[in-house]
Amino acid sequence: NALELSAPASPVLLECNAPAVPSGWLQLSGHPKSIAPAANGIVRKRVSGLHDTELLAYRQLMIDPHAVKVVPKFYGVHQCCQSETGGANGGPEYFIELHNMLHGFVDPNVMDIKMGFRTFTESEVSNTALREDLYRKMVAVDPNAPTGEEHRARAITKLRYMQFRENMSSTQEKGFRIEALKMRGCTPVTDLKTIKTDRQIQGTIGHFVGGRRSVAKDIIKRLKQMRTAIEKSSFFGRHQVLGSSVFIVYDDHQVGVWLIDFAKALPLPKGTKVTHRARWQMGNCEEGLLHGFDELIRTMEAVQHNVQQQHRHPSRASEV
Protein backbone atom coordinates (compact mmCIF):
# COMPACT_ATOMS: atom_id res chain seq x y z
CA ASN A 1 0.00 0.00 0.00
CA ALA A 2 1.09 3.55 -0.68
CA LEU A 3 0.48 6.59 1.49
CA GLU A 4 1.36 9.73 -0.42
CA LEU A 5 0.53 13.41 -0.26
CA SER A 6 -0.04 15.06 -3.63
CA ALA A 7 -0.06 11.57 -5.13
CA PRO A 8 1.89 11.49 -8.43
CA ALA A 9 -1.01 10.22 -10.48
CA SER A 10 -0.10 8.82 -13.87
CA PRO A 11 -0.80 10.90 -17.03
CA VAL A 12 -3.48 8.53 -18.27
CA LEU A 13 -5.43 9.11 -15.06
CA LEU A 14 -5.03 12.86 -15.02
CA GLU A 15 -5.48 13.56 -18.73
CA CYS A 16 -8.72 11.62 -19.20
CA ASN A 17 -10.99 14.59 -18.56
CA ALA A 18 -9.74 14.86 -15.00
CA PRO A 19 -8.64 18.00 -13.19
CA ALA A 20 -5.16 18.50 -11.79
CA VAL A 21 -4.43 16.82 -8.48
CA PRO A 22 -5.78 19.16 -5.81
CA SER A 23 -3.75 20.41 -2.87
CA GLY A 24 -3.89 17.94 -0.01
CA TRP A 25 -4.79 14.94 -2.18
CA LEU A 26 -4.00 11.82 -0.21
CA GLN A 27 -3.70 8.24 -1.45
CA LEU A 28 -3.93 5.83 1.45
CA SER A 29 -4.29 2.51 -0.35
CA GLY A 30 -3.53 0.79 -3.60
CA HIS A 31 -0.47 0.90 -5.80
CA PRO A 32 1.21 4.26 -6.39
CA LYS A 33 -0.22 6.15 -9.38
CA SER A 34 -3.27 3.87 -9.53
CA ILE A 35 -5.76 6.33 -8.05
CA ALA A 36 -6.49 9.97 -8.89
CA PRO A 37 -9.30 12.48 -8.35
CA ALA A 38 -11.59 12.71 -11.39
CA ALA A 39 -14.26 15.25 -10.42
CA ASN A 40 -15.87 16.82 -7.41
CA GLY A 41 -16.20 13.99 -4.92
CA ILE A 42 -15.10 11.19 -7.27
CA VAL A 43 -11.84 9.28 -7.71
CA ARG A 44 -10.75 6.94 -10.48
CA LYS A 45 -8.94 3.69 -9.76
CA ARG A 46 -7.23 1.70 -12.49
CA VAL A 47 -8.56 -1.83 -13.12
CA SER A 48 -7.35 -4.52 -15.50
CA GLY A 49 -10.46 -4.60 -17.69
CA LEU A 50 -14.19 -5.14 -17.80
CA HIS A 51 -13.85 -8.48 -16.01
CA ASP A 52 -11.59 -7.16 -13.26
CA THR A 53 -12.26 -8.73 -9.85
CA GLU A 54 -12.71 -5.39 -8.10
CA LEU A 55 -15.04 -4.04 -10.78
CA LEU A 56 -17.22 -7.16 -10.56
CA ALA A 57 -17.18 -6.92 -6.76
CA TYR A 58 -18.37 -3.30 -6.71
CA ARG A 59 -21.19 -4.06 -9.14
CA GLN A 60 -22.43 -6.77 -6.78
CA LEU A 61 -21.83 -4.69 -3.66
CA MET A 62 -24.03 -1.89 -4.99
CA ILE A 63 -27.06 -4.17 -5.34
CA ASP A 64 -26.64 -5.78 -1.92
CA PRO A 65 -28.78 -3.73 0.51
CA HIS A 66 -26.48 -4.50 3.42
CA ALA A 67 -23.06 -4.37 1.75
CA VAL A 68 -23.78 -1.07 0.06
CA LYS A 69 -23.86 0.57 3.49
CA VAL A 70 -20.22 -0.22 4.30
CA VAL A 71 -18.33 0.60 1.09
CA PRO A 72 -17.70 3.78 -0.92
CA LYS A 73 -20.31 4.47 -3.59
CA PHE A 74 -19.51 3.03 -7.01
CA TYR A 75 -20.39 5.25 -9.98
CA GLY A 76 -19.40 3.03 -12.88
CA VAL A 77 -16.53 2.40 -15.29
CA HIS A 78 -14.59 4.99 -17.25
CA GLN A 79 -12.69 4.01 -20.38
CA CYS A 80 -9.65 5.89 -21.72
CA CYS A 81 -7.82 5.27 -24.98
CA GLN A 82 -4.09 4.92 -24.44
CA SER A 83 -3.35 6.48 -27.81
CA GLU A 84 -4.82 9.73 -26.51
CA THR A 85 -2.47 9.77 -23.55
CA GLY A 86 0.71 8.29 -24.92
CA GLY A 87 -0.01 4.66 -24.07
CA ALA A 88 2.12 1.97 -25.66
CA ASN A 89 -0.37 -0.11 -27.60
CA GLY A 90 -3.25 2.30 -28.15
CA GLY A 91 -5.74 -0.03 -26.49
CA PRO A 92 -8.29 1.10 -23.91
CA GLU A 93 -7.59 1.48 -20.22
CA TYR A 94 -10.33 1.12 -17.63
CA PHE A 95 -10.97 2.89 -14.34
CA ILE A 96 -13.70 2.43 -11.78
CA GLU A 97 -15.18 5.63 -10.41
CA LEU A 98 -15.73 5.72 -6.65
CA HIS A 99 -16.76 8.20 -3.99
CA ASN A 100 -13.74 10.20 -2.83
CA MET A 101 -13.76 9.47 0.89
CA LEU A 102 -11.79 12.64 1.62
CA HIS A 103 -14.43 14.82 -0.04
CA GLY A 104 -16.02 17.23 2.40
CA PHE A 105 -13.30 16.82 5.04
CA VAL A 106 -10.98 19.67 5.94
CA ASP A 107 -7.36 18.77 6.71
CA PRO A 108 -8.42 15.35 8.08
CA ASN A 109 -6.64 12.63 10.01
CA VAL A 110 -6.62 9.36 8.08
CA MET A 111 -5.87 5.72 8.93
CA ASP A 112 -5.76 2.53 6.84
CA ILE A 113 -6.25 -0.78 8.69
CA LYS A 114 -5.72 -3.98 6.72
CA MET A 115 -8.26 -6.64 7.68
CA GLY A 116 -8.09 -10.42 8.01
CA PHE A 117 -5.77 -13.23 9.14
CA ARG A 118 -4.18 -13.32 5.71
CA THR A 119 -3.88 -11.03 2.71
CA PHE A 120 -2.73 -13.69 0.24
CA THR A 121 -4.89 -16.05 -1.80
CA GLU A 122 -4.65 -19.80 -1.51
CA SER A 123 -3.50 -20.04 -5.12
CA GLU A 124 -0.57 -17.73 -4.32
CA VAL A 125 0.84 -20.19 -1.77
CA SER A 126 -0.27 -23.54 -3.17
CA ASN A 127 3.14 -24.19 -4.74
CA THR A 128 5.19 -26.20 -2.23
CA ALA A 129 8.50 -25.73 -4.05
CA LEU A 130 11.38 -24.61 -1.81
CA ARG A 131 12.74 -21.18 -2.67
CA GLU A 132 16.18 -19.89 -1.78
CA ASP A 133 15.24 -16.27 -2.49
CA LEU A 134 12.48 -16.30 0.13
CA TYR A 135 14.81 -17.92 2.66
CA ARG A 136 17.29 -15.09 2.09
CA LYS A 137 14.51 -12.52 2.57
CA MET A 138 13.46 -14.16 5.83
CA VAL A 139 17.02 -14.29 7.19
CA ALA A 140 17.57 -10.65 6.26
CA VAL A 141 14.65 -9.71 8.52
CA ASP A 142 15.23 -12.24 11.31
CA PRO A 143 18.20 -14.65 11.18
CA ASN A 144 16.60 -16.79 13.89
CA ALA A 145 13.24 -17.21 12.14
CA PRO A 146 14.05 -20.31 10.01
CA THR A 147 13.91 -23.72 11.63
CA GLY A 148 16.97 -25.94 11.74
CA GLU A 149 15.69 -27.86 8.75
CA GLU A 150 15.08 -24.65 6.82
CA HIS A 151 18.60 -23.45 7.65
CA ARG A 152 20.04 -26.70 6.33
CA ALA A 153 17.97 -26.51 3.15
CA ARG A 154 18.58 -22.76 2.87
CA ALA A 155 15.13 -22.56 1.31
CA ILE A 156 11.46 -22.18 2.36
CA THR A 157 8.05 -22.38 0.69
CA LYS A 158 6.12 -19.27 -0.27
CA LEU A 159 3.43 -20.15 2.28
CA ARG A 160 6.05 -20.26 5.03
CA TYR A 161 7.39 -16.87 3.98
CA MET A 162 3.97 -15.23 3.70
CA GLN A 163 2.93 -16.49 7.13
CA PHE A 164 6.24 -15.31 8.59
CA ARG A 165 5.75 -11.88 7.08
CA GLU A 166 2.20 -11.53 8.34
CA ASN A 167 3.12 -12.83 11.79
CA MET A 168 5.46 -9.85 12.19
CA SER A 169 2.35 -7.71 12.55
CA SER A 170 -0.93 -8.21 14.40
CA THR A 171 -2.51 -9.80 11.30
CA GLN A 172 -2.43 -13.45 12.32
CA GLU A 173 -3.42 -12.87 15.94
CA LYS A 174 -5.86 -9.95 15.76
CA GLY A 175 -7.17 -10.28 12.22
CA PHE A 176 -6.11 -6.72 11.44
CA ARG A 177 -2.99 -4.60 11.23
CA ILE A 178 -2.46 -0.85 11.11
CA GLU A 179 -1.13 -0.22 7.63
CA ALA A 180 -0.57 3.53 7.64
CA LEU A 181 -1.81 6.79 9.11
CA LYS A 182 -1.63 10.51 8.45
CA MET A 183 -2.17 13.14 11.12
CA ARG A 184 -2.88 16.72 10.16
CA GLY A 185 0.26 18.80 10.03
CA CYS A 186 2.50 15.73 10.10
CA THR A 187 4.20 13.59 7.50
CA PRO A 188 2.58 10.21 6.70
CA VAL A 189 3.61 7.20 8.77
CA THR A 190 3.86 3.93 6.86
CA ASP A 191 6.33 1.82 8.89
CA LEU A 192 3.65 0.35 11.15
CA LYS A 193 3.64 -3.28 10.07
CA THR A 194 5.53 -4.42 13.18
CA ILE A 195 2.94 -2.88 15.53
CA LYS A 196 1.77 -6.09 17.18
CA THR A 197 1.10 -6.02 20.94
CA ASP A 198 -2.07 -4.69 22.56
CA ARG A 199 -0.09 -1.84 24.09
CA GLN A 200 1.44 -0.87 20.74
CA ILE A 201 -1.85 -1.09 18.89
CA GLN A 202 -3.83 0.85 21.49
CA GLY A 203 -1.07 3.44 21.73
CA THR A 204 -1.05 3.99 17.96
CA ILE A 205 -4.83 4.21 17.66
CA GLY A 206 -4.97 6.35 20.78
CA HIS A 207 -2.51 8.75 19.16
CA PHE A 208 -4.68 8.78 16.04
CA VAL A 209 -7.84 9.59 18.05
CA GLY A 210 -5.91 12.26 19.89
CA GLY A 211 -7.98 12.33 23.06
CA ARG A 212 -11.25 13.07 21.24
CA ARG A 213 -13.96 11.07 23.02
CA SER A 214 -16.61 11.83 20.41
CA VAL A 215 -14.34 10.57 17.60
CA ALA A 216 -13.68 7.27 19.38
CA LYS A 217 -17.39 6.87 20.10
CA ASP A 218 -18.40 7.58 16.49
CA ILE A 219 -15.79 5.15 15.10
CA ILE A 220 -16.98 2.36 17.41
CA LYS A 221 -20.62 2.97 16.48
CA ARG A 222 -19.79 2.87 12.77
CA LEU A 223 -17.63 -0.27 13.07
CA LYS A 224 -20.46 -2.09 14.84
CA GLN A 225 -22.92 -1.05 12.13
CA MET A 226 -20.49 -2.30 9.48
CA ARG A 227 -19.99 -5.62 11.27
CA THR A 228 -23.75 -6.21 11.45
CA ALA A 229 -24.18 -5.31 7.77
CA ILE A 230 -21.41 -7.72 6.74
CA GLU A 231 -22.98 -10.51 8.80
CA LYS A 232 -26.30 -9.96 6.99
CA SER A 233 -24.84 -9.43 3.52
CA SER A 234 -25.31 -12.01 0.80
CA PHE A 235 -22.20 -10.70 -1.00
CA PHE A 236 -19.97 -11.40 1.99
CA GLY A 237 -21.70 -14.74 2.43
CA ARG A 238 -20.61 -15.71 -1.09
CA HIS A 239 -17.05 -14.33 -1.12
CA GLN A 240 -13.74 -14.57 0.64
CA VAL A 241 -12.51 -11.02 1.05
CA LEU A 242 -8.73 -10.71 1.17
CA GLY A 243 -6.62 -7.59 1.54
CA SER A 244 -9.49 -5.20 2.21
CA SER A 245 -8.98 -2.23 4.52
CA VAL A 246 -11.01 -0.26 6.99
CA PHE A 247 -10.46 3.37 6.01
CA ILE A 248 -11.03 5.89 8.81
CA VAL A 249 -11.07 9.65 8.29
CA TYR A 250 -12.10 12.47 10.60
CA ASP A 251 -11.74 16.23 11.01
CA ASP A 252 -13.12 18.72 13.51
CA HIS A 253 -16.69 18.17 12.36
CA GLN A 254 -17.26 14.63 11.10
CA VAL A 255 -16.07 11.02 11.05
CA GLY A 256 -16.13 8.59 8.12
CA VAL A 257 -15.40 4.85 8.08
CA TRP A 258 -15.59 2.53 5.04
CA LEU A 259 -14.39 -0.87 3.91
CA ILE A 260 -12.28 -0.50 0.76
CA ASP A 261 -10.12 -2.50 -1.67
CA PHE A 262 -11.81 -5.53 -3.24
CA ALA A 263 -9.17 -6.65 -5.73
CA LYS A 264 -9.07 -10.02 -3.94
CA ALA A 265 -12.78 -10.46 -3.20
CA LEU A 266 -13.06 -13.95 -4.67
CA PRO A 267 -16.27 -15.97 -5.11
CA LEU A 268 -16.34 -19.03 -2.90
CA PRO A 269 -16.18 -22.46 -4.55
CA LYS A 270 -19.57 -24.11 -4.90
CA GLY A 271 -20.70 -25.67 -1.63
CA THR A 272 -18.18 -23.72 0.47
CA LYS A 273 -19.33 -21.53 3.33
CA VAL A 274 -17.26 -19.23 5.51
CA THR A 275 -17.82 -17.60 8.88
CA HIS A 276 -15.18 -14.90 8.33
CA ARG A 277 -14.08 -15.70 11.89
CA ALA A 278 -12.64 -19.24 11.79
CA ARG A 279 -8.91 -19.80 11.45
CA TRP A 280 -7.63 -20.39 7.95
CA GLN A 281 -6.54 -23.80 6.77
CA MET A 282 -5.68 -24.54 3.17
CA GLY A 283 -8.95 -25.12 1.32
CA ASN A 284 -11.43 -23.68 3.83
CA CYS A 285 -11.31 -20.15 2.30
CA GLU A 286 -11.58 -18.47 5.71
CA GLU A 287 -9.84 -15.09 5.93
CA GLY A 288 -10.85 -13.70 9.33
CA LEU A 289 -12.55 -10.50 8.17
CA LEU A 290 -15.18 -10.49 10.93
CA HIS A 291 -12.68 -11.66 13.53
CA GLY A 292 -10.72 -8.55 12.59
CA PHE A 293 -13.81 -6.40 13.12
CA ASP A 294 -14.41 -8.02 16.52
CA GLU A 295 -10.84 -7.32 17.63
CA LEU A 296 -10.76 -3.82 16.15
CA ILE A 297 -13.98 -2.91 17.98
CA ARG A 298 -12.55 -4.28 21.24
CA THR A 299 -9.38 -2.28 20.68
CA MET A 300 -11.32 0.91 19.94
CA GLU A 301 -13.39 0.39 23.10
CA ALA A 302 -10.17 0.07 25.12
CA VAL A 303 -8.89 3.27 23.51
CA GLN A 304 -12.16 5.03 24.31
CA HIS A 305 -11.87 3.88 27.93
CA ASN A 306 -8.32 5.23 28.11
CA VAL A 307 -9.45 8.56 26.68
CA GLN A 308 -12.21 8.78 29.28
CA GLN A 309 -9.71 8.02 32.04
CA GLN A 310 -7.40 10.73 30.76
CA HIS A 311 -10.21 13.27 30.87
CA ARG A 312 -11.14 12.23 34.40
CA HIS A 313 -7.52 12.16 35.58
CA PRO A 314 -5.50 14.57 33.40
CA SER A 315 -2.36 14.01 35.47
CA ARG A 316 -2.29 10.38 34.34
CA ALA A 317 -2.51 11.16 30.65
CA SER A 318 1.23 10.89 30.10
CA GLU A 319 1.29 7.50 31.84
CA VAL A 320 -1.41 5.97 29.58
N, C-alpha and C positions, 0 to 999 in steps of 0.2 A: 504494500500500500504506500501511496505517496501523500505527503502532507506539505503543500506548497502554497505560499502567498504569491499573488499575481501569477497564477499557474501559467507556464509557457505553453499555451494551447497550440496545437499544430495548425499550419495554414489551412488545411482542408476543413478544419472545424471552424476557424474564424472567418474564412472567406465565403462560406456558403450562406450568404445572407445573414450573417451574425455580426453583432456590434463588436467593437474592441473590448478586450477584457477590462472590466471595470475595476476601479481602485478597491482593494480589499477582497478581491476574489480569492476564494479559498477552496482548494481541492483536498478533501480529507480521505478519499478512498479511490481505489482503481489505479491503473497504471498511469504514469506521468503522460501528459498530453492526450489523454483519452477522453477528457471531459472539458467542456467549455460552455460559458453562458451563451444562449442563443437569442433570447428576447426577455422582456420584462417578466421575471418569475419563472423562466424555463431554462433548463440546461440540456445540452446534447451530449450523449455518451456513445462512443463508437461501438458498434457490434459487428460481428463477422458476416452477417447476411440476413436474409429474411427468415431463415430457419435457426437463427442464433438462440441458444438456450435461454439467455436473459430476456430477449424479446418475447419468446413464447411464454416465459414465466409471467411477465408483466401483463400480457394479454389475458392470461387466466386469472391473475390476481385481481384485475379490475372488475371481473364479473363474479367474484366471490364476495358476498356481502359482509363477511367477517374479515377476510384478508385485506380487502381494500382499505380498511380502517387503520392498518398498521404500516403501510408503505407509502412512499411518495406517489403522487398522482402521475399516471402515464398518459401522455398526450398523443402518442403515435410514433410513426417512423418517418424519418427524413432521409431522402436520398440525394447524394451529391455525385456529380460526375468528376472523376479524377482528372480528366483532360482539362477541365475548367480551372483546376487548382494545381496543376503541375504534377499530377499523379503519374506513376510509371506506365501503367498499361491502359489508361483511359477508361477503365471499367468503373462501375458505380461503387460508391462507398455508402454505408448505411449507419444511421445514428438514431437511437431512441431518444425521444424528447420527454423529459421528466420535470416535475416540480423542483425548482431550485429551493432547497431547504434553508438557504441563508436569506432568501427574499423576505423583506419586512423586518429583519433584525438589524440592529445598529451596533456595530463593533462588538459582535457576540463572542462568547466563550464556546468552544466546540470540542467534542470528544468522540472518538471512534472506538467502539468496543467490539472486537471480533468474537462471534458466538460459536459455541459447540465444542465437543471433545476433540474434534479433528477438523481440519480444513482441506484435507486431501480426499480424493475419490478412491474407491476400492480399486478401480482399474489402474490408478497411478502406482499402486504399491503391490499389485498382484504378481509382478515379476520377482521371483525369488533368487535371481542371479546375484552373486556376490560382487560388490563394486569397490575397487580400491580408492576411487576418487571420493566416494562418500565416507570411507574410513578416514581418509586424510582430513576431510572437512570436520569430522567429529573430533579427531585428535587435536586439531587446531583450536577448537573451542574448549575442550576438556580432555586432556591426555588420559585421565582416569576413567572416562566413560566406557570405553570398550571392555568387553569381558576378556578373560584370558584367551579363550578360543578365538575371539575376534582379533586380538592382538597377534596371535600366531598366524591367522589367515591374512591379516592386514587388509581385510575387506569386510563389508557389511551389506545387508540388503537395503533397498530403498525404504521398505517399511520400517526397519530398525532406525534408519536415519531420521525419517519423518517423525516417528514417535519420540526420538531423542530430542529433536528440535522443538517439538510442541511441549515436551515435558519441562523445558527450560522456563516456560511461562506458567500461568495458572490455567492454561487451556485444558489439560487432561484431568485436573482435579476439580476445577470450578465450572468448567464448561463455558468459560469466557476468558478473554485477556484484553487488557487495555492496549490498544494498538497505537494511538497517538492522541495528543490533545494540543489545543491552542488557546491560551489565555489572552485576553485583550491587553495590548501593550507589550506583549512578550513574544519572543520567537517561538516557532512551533517546537514541540518536543516529540520525537519519534522513537527514541531509544528506550522503550518501555516494555519490551518483550520479556525481560527477565523479572518484571514485577510479579511476584508469585505468592508471598505469604499474605495472610489476612491483614497484618499490620501495614505491609507495603501497599496493598490494594486500597485499604480504607484511607490510608494517608494520601494516596494519589487522588482518589475521588473526593476526599475531603478538601484537598487543595483546589480541585476543580470547582466544587460547590462554593468554596470561599466563605463559609460561615453564614450562607443565606438559607435560613430555615424554609422559606416559602419555595425556593428552587428545589431543595431536596424533597419536600413534600409533593410538589408537582411532578417531579421525575418519577417518584415511587408510584403515584396514582396512575400515571401514563403507562409505566411498565406493567402494572397489574392489568390494566385494560388490554394491553397488547397481548399479554400471556393468555387471557381468557379468549380473545379473538382467535389466536392461533390454535388453541385447544378445540374451538368450534369449527374451524375452517376446513372445508373439503380440500382446498389446494394443499394445505400442509399435511392433511391426512393421506394425500396421494404422492407426496414428494419427500425426498431427503434433501435438506437444505444445508449446503456446505459453504463455508466462507462468507456468510452474511454477517453484517455488522449492525449493531444498534448505534445510531447516530444521534447524539444529544447536542442541542444548541440552545443557549439562553442569553438574553441581555437584561437590561434593567426592567423590562416590561413584560416579557413573555418567555415561555419555555416550549421547545419542540423536541419530540422524540420519534424516530422512525426506524423501521428495519429496512436496510438497503443491501444492494449487491446480491444478485440472483444468477450470476454466471454459472454457478454449480448447483442450481436447483433442479435435481434430476428426478424424473418420474420413477416411482418404485416399480420393481419387477412385479408381474402379475402374481397375485396371491400373497404379496409381502405387506405386512403392516408394521408401522413403527410407533413408538410412544414418544419419541424425541427426548426421552429421559434415560432409557436403558443404556448400559455400557456397550460400546461398539465391539463386535467380533466380526471377523471377515465373513461377509455374506448376509449379515442381519440388517444392514443399511442404516443402523442407528447412528445419529450424529450428535445427540445431546443438546439440541437447540433449546428445548424447554427446561432442561436441567440448568442450562446457562441462565435462563430467565429467573428461575427459582433462586439461584445463588446470587445473581446480580441484585435482585430485589432485597434479599437478606443483607447484602453488603450495603445497599443504599439505606436501609433501615438502621443499620449500625452507624452509618455516617450521620444520618439525621439525629440519632440519639446523642452522638458526640457533639454535634452542633448545639443541640438543646442544652447539654451540660456546660458547654463553653459560655452560653448566654447566661446561664444561672450562676456560674462560677467563673467569671472572666479571668481571675488570677490563675486558673488551671489551664487556660487555653494553650499556653506554650508547652504544657506537659502532654497534651492529647495528641 
